[in-house]
Structures are given as structure tokens and as C-alpha cells.
Amino acid sequence: MKLFRHGPRGAECAGAVDANGALRDLSLLVPDLTPEWLAPAKLAALAAIDLARMPLIANGTRIAAPVAGVRQFLAIGLNYRQHAAEAGMEVPKEPVVFNKALTALAGPNDDIAMPEGSQAMDWEVELGVVIGTEARRVAAADALSFVAGYCLANDVSERDWQLKRGGQWVKGKSFDGFGPIGPWLVTTDELPDPQRIALTLEVNGERRQHSSTADMIFGVAEIVSHLSHFMTLLPGDVIVTGTPSGVGLGMKPPRFLARGDVMTLDGGPLGRQRQRVV
């Protein structure tokens, strides 16, 4: 299934994509896609809905982040071999973990406000993972069974705040709107192998990133298992899993975003995003 949320901020509703690619409103049956709806039994109930009987979404309706009530927004750094090389850093021996603020979550096509005085705002196309079942100390071999589905993500970053302001990476990763996810939550039955997804990002029509999750140093199963050994992962938790090479910081000389720039992301079965910097 491809599940999504739609509507203005603060009044989002549940939806699903039907077999013909049309967007259907589920709000008569499901008020919102909250964490409890990500459990296997609840997802099975959603899959049984006859989408042809559900109302169509009006053209131009805002698409929101595909999950409501997220309690933890986690991220992995330096998780693509070519990205580690462009950063001039050694391949990590364990996943590099940091947080993004929940207030960074945004819809896939929402405008992104440039922080005041920013001169180093950067892009990062990523695979997002959404947890469906509480996970605590799970083995890598079992880890994917705790995943509800996957989404496209942009781990927008302000590099000066990330690297030059002291403290942890979370400073440069947590401005409002710096975590667009969606448009869809693609459930694992439709996307059983998360390590074969092509990811592309363009800025103003110019390709900057193009790779595959096959280049990840730590795959999704390893990441979920690793995190679950020092924290409990909760239904609805979002994990963005690292970015390929081609970020602005890695260019020579570095190139960063300016107001008016448009980022376009493509994740194949995960859908597309488009954000304007304002």
C-alpha cells in the first residue's frame, strides 16, 4: 500500500493511493495515520478497504508528512561509501546517530524557510524508515519485521550550525521544515527490499545526487537493530538513513542553497518531492 496524509497544517486526514494511482480519502474510516495504525493487524485492515468506494482527493490538496504523532525523529550520518569519501572521512565502524527535532518534520512539497543569516543551507536526499512495532534489542535478521514502511526524505542541513557552532549535529538539522518526508508511506509488503532503491536530487533542474541504497554502509536491518540496542523504537518513529554523495558541502568549492531555489527529489516507488527555499 501507499498511505499518505492530506490537508492543511493541523487538520490532516488519512489517505491511500488506489491501484490506478488516484488519491483517495480515508477519513470516513480512519481519522488520521497515527502510530497505532502502523501495527501489522491495522495495516491489514487498511489493505482490505475497497479504495474505489472512497472519495477522491481534490487536485491541489496539500500532501502532508505521511505519519502523525511521531515521537522520535532519528538520523544516520556518513552512511554511503561515496559520501564518506567526498567528506574526507573514514568509513564508520558503527552507525553515526543523531536527532532531528520533531518540529523539522514537514510535508514533501512544503516551502522551506531559510534560517536568518544562513549561508550554508544544504540538501540530502535519503531513504526514510517508519517503525510499526515497538522494537527493543532486536536482531538484524528480524529487524525488518518491525518496520511498517518506507518514505522519501530530505535531511535539509545548515552546515555552519552543524559544524561551526559547537555541540552536536542536531543544531544544523532541526530548523523548522528541515525534515520533509513523503509523499507516501510505502508499506513493506509492496517494498520488501529497501536496499535496491534509486535516489535522485536536483536543484533548479540540475542533478546533484544520484545513487542507490545499495551503496549504504549499514543497511536498514542493521540500523534498526543497532538503534534498538540502546533505545526503544516506538511505532511511528522516523529514521532517515543517510545521504549519497553530491551534497553542496562536498563540492569544490562548496555550493549551497539560496532563496528561490527549488529542490526536486525522486525515490522511484517512494514518489517525488518538490521544495522551494523561501
Secondary structure as UniProt FT lines:
FT   STRAND          2..6
FT   TURN            9..10
FT   STRAND          13..17
FT   TURN            19..20
FT   STRAND          23..25
FT   TURN            27..29
FT   HELIX           35..38
FT   HELIX           40..47
FT   HELIX           51..53
FT   TURN            59..60
FT   STRAND          63..64
FT   STRAND          73..77
FT   HELIX           81..86
FT   TURN            87..88
FT   STRAND          96..99
FT   HELIX           102..104
FT   STRAND          105..106
FT   TURN            108..109
FT   TURN            116..117
FT   STRAND          121..122
FT   STRAND          125..131
FT   HELIX           140..143
FT   HELIX           144..146
FT   STRAND          147..154
FT   STRAND          157..158
FT   HELIX           159..163
FT   HELIX           170..173
FT   TURN            176..177
FT   STRAND          179..181
FT   STRAND          185..187
FT   TURN            188..190
FT   TURN            194..195
FT   STRAND          198..203
FT   TURN            204..205
FT   STRAND          206..212
FT   HELIX           213..215
FT   HELIX           220..228
FT   TURN            229..230
FT   TURN            235..236
FT   STRAND          238..240
FT   HELIX           248..250
FT   TURN            259..260
FT   STRAND          262..266
FT   HELIX           268..270
FT   STRAND          272..277
//
